[in-house]
Amino acid sequence: MDASAHVFDQAIALTALGDDRFEGHTSDAYWNMVGPFGGITAATALNAVLQHPALLGQPVALTVNYAAALAKGRFIVVARAARTNRSTQHWSIEIRQDDADGVPAVVLTGSVVTAVRRETWGINDAPMPAVPAPDAVRGPPWVAPVAWIQRYEVVQLDGALPQHWDGAVSAADAAQASLSRLWMRDAPPRPIDHCALTALADVFYPRIFLRRRRRVPAGTVSMTVYFHADDAALRATADGHVLGQARAHGFGAGFHDQSAWLWNAAGQLLATSVQVVYYKE
Amino acid sequence: MDASAHVFDQAIALTALGDDRFEGHTSDAYWNMVGPFGGITAATALNAVLQHPALLGQPVALTVNYAAALAKGRFIVVARAARTNRSTQHWSIEIRQDDADGVPAVVLTGSVVTAVRRETWGINDAPMPAVPAPDAVRGPPWVAPVAWIQRYEVVQLDGALPQHWDGAVSAADAAQASLSRLWMRDAPPRPIDHCALTALADVFYPRIFLRRRRRVPAGTVSMTVYFHADDAALRATADGHVLGQARAHGFGAGFHDQSAWLWNAAGQLLATSVQVVYYKE
């Protein structure tokens, strides 16, 4: 562990063990309620692929399924190139950790697609919404009694965590009722890369909190991130703020979805993401 | 193979080989350009999970990554319960097929989350758009020189395949430029289930065709489906039409995304889905 490294890099650090296996360690700095912040776990899973000696290209898509909360301590990431084509590569990922009885168990499954990205025609059909610049607004406080919150510098715009948990179902129209917008970046600022972008895609708290203004047990079950940003777009973003927007479409029978969009301050679409979230009651 | 079964059920049929392995066979009836229709392959992958003796609950999320086109013939689906919790289960999936030299190769990777779904508070925040009923409109023809197209009864509303491939980039606004809407169901009609819903999520042709009005090489690389419909919603849908809507958000460096929404005619949100599509030029 390089103690002089950024706290994010410390958290996602892996030691290659060979045979597609990497050893990591949970980070207290990114601790959530009963396990690490899901975004940091997803970033760590991606990091194993990016550090793998057989890697081809850049990340295009990532899916992680959170099978169980990680306990504090050591874990193993297995990243296997299931198929390598001429310009794309398909990775299968698992994170394993010994359970309380010392038996190895799967805590995360997932997949990553990487590709050699070539210049083509392109267009951004998701223009960044018109919002105040990050230094032009003072949003409601970004606080929560969990450590990882302090690892992000956030300016809340719309859809902050409710101040009054009054159980009043939002009167806003369907497209707005679960909508949050915020400027965010690592704290302290750090040049963005695909791992940091992955973690940012999971910064939004469960939409059910906003929609119902009730604290109910909730947690992400599966998350998918599509990387629109290639290395050039990330370099252009540097350590600047990223605008994140999230909303849900359907809630029912214990699960809701979430769609998220991430742009840099110049309006470049960096990533789109979806997740499905478990909730109770 | 039950020859009296619906063509869809014939196509996704699997024979359990034990040890998490199932044998399937590609279907000429669902053939696309250089391999099977991706939707039928995704449905077959899900079918292995649903037929597995260890299955817990109903599907909540599915991700499939298309690593290579399947060749005509036999393939093996491996569906492994990587983790079983009290009410959720995490499945890892691979489809394997011998390559031209007889060497087994991975052609699909994926994951499925299943769960025992319990009644909770719920709401549909993606109301179905106002469109004419399926029998009230005669859209442009739903034709293409591939077999699987005939396996669906489709009424095109907006965003049909271009009639003129003039390379004119759409002048519509960003939210409309890649938007398609259509009524669809299996042909002949068949009561919908999670497998059929999975295939429907992949019915939309690549958004790059609509956006650029150019035929460029394109194909889905990864697809994720979130199932908002539990068994009750599927029973209510029966063999009625499903409204599908799809659009992209970003195109660049060889890949674009697609978001899709599927509702039954009563306006119930059955599924949301995303995919990332490779394209050239």
Interface residues (C-beta under 8 A of the other chain):
Chain A: V60 A61 T63 N65 A67 A68 A82 R83 N85 T88 H90 W91 S92 E94 A105 V106 V107 T109 G110 S111 V113 A115 R117 R118 E119 T120 W121 G122 I123 N124 D125 A126 P127 V169 A174 A175 A177 S178 R211 R212 V221 S222 T224 Y226 H228 D230 R247 A248 H249 G250 F251 G252 A253 G254 F255 D257 S259 W261 L269 T272 V274 V276 Y278 Y279 K280 E281
Chain B: V60 A61 T63 N65 A67 A68 A82 R83 N85 T88 H90 W91 S92 E94 A105 V106 V107 T109 G110 S111 V113 A115 R117 R118 E119 T120 W121 G122 I123 N124 D125 A126 P127 V169 A174 A175 A177 S178 R211 R212 V221 S222 T224 Y226 H228 D230 R247 A248 H249 G250 F251 G252 A253 G254 F255 D257 S259 W261 L269 T272 V274 V276 Y278 Y279 K280 E281
